[in-house]
Amino acid sequence: PSHFIINFGEALNFITAHSNRAVSAVTHRVVSQQSTDPVRHSIVYFANPNLDGMLWQFDVRGEVKGSSSVEDLFALLEKNLVQSRK
């Protein structure tokens, strides 16, 4: 009760990996609400970048620490998801 939760995805984790405030993606799940529970509200927002785009990693000084194409990052995320389900 009285909490606001934001679940960040793997792309934001990749982008912030070399910063002093890296954002970690969390494993989350949906739990069926019981009739005795207070009402919960959810808003889902999916932002799908152009697969031809690039994601860049910067450190706290603004220096580039890495990059990946969006397509390659999504392929890696899909591979990791498939492996985690085995």
C-alpha positions in Angstrom: 0.0 0.0 0.0 1.0 3.6 -0.7 4.0 2.6 -2.9 4.9 3.6 -6.5 7.1 1.1 -8.4 8.9 1.6 -11.7 10.4 -1.5 -13.4 13.2 -0.6 -15.7 14.2 -2.8 -18.6 17.5 -4.1 -19.8 18.2 -1.4 -22.4 18.3 1.3 -19.6 20.6 -1.1 -17.6 22.9 -1.3 -20.7 23.0 2.5 -21.2 23.8 3.3 -17.6 26.2 0.4 -16.9 29.3 2.6 -16.6 27.7 5.5 -14.7 28.0 6.1 -11.0 24.2 5.6 -10.8 23.6 2.5 -12.9 20.0 1.5 -13.2 19.4 -2.2 -12.8 16.7 -4.1 -14.6 14.5 -6.0 -12.2 12.9 -9.3 -12.5 9.2 -8.7 -11.8 6.1 -10.7 -12.0 2.4 -10.1 -11.8 0.6 -11.7 -8.9 -3.1 -12.3 -9.1 -5.0 -9.9 -6.9 -7.1 -11.4 -4.1 -10.6 -10.1 -3.5 -9.5 -9.0 0.0 -6.6 -6.8 -1.4 -6.9 -3.1 -1.9 -7.3 -2.0 -5.5 -4.0 -1.8 -7.6 -3.5 0.2 -10.7 -0.9 -0.4 -13.4 0.3 1.5 -16.4 2.6 -0.2 -18.9 4.6 1.8 -21.4 6.8 0.0 -24.0 9.2 2.1 -26.0 10.7 0.2 -28.9 13.6 2.1 -30.5 14.4 1.8 -34.2 16.3 -1.5 -34.7 18.7 0.3 -36.9 19.7 2.6 -34.0 22.6 2.6 -31.6 22.8 2.6 -27.8 25.8 4.3 -26.3 27.3 3.9 -22.8 29.0 6.9 -21.1 30.8 7.2 -17.9 30.3 10.0 -15.4 32.8 12.2 -17.3 30.8 11.8 -20.5 33.4 9.5 -22.1 32.1 6.7 -24.3 32.6 3.3 -22.6 30.7 1.1 -25.1 28.0 0.9 -27.7 25.7 -1.7 -29.3 23.3 -1.7 -32.1 19.7 -1.9 -30.8 19.3 -5.0 -32.9 22.3 -6.8 -31.3 21.2 -5.8 -27.8 17.7 -7.2 -28.4 19.2 -10.4 -29.8 21.3 -10.8 -26.6 18.3 -10.1 -24.4 16.2 -12.7 -26.3 19.1 -15.2 -26.0 19.3 -14.6 -22.2 15.6 -14.9 -21.8 15.4 -18.2 -23.6 18.4 -19.5 -21.5 16.8 -18.4 -18.3 13.6 -20.3 -19.1 15.4 -23.6 -19.5 
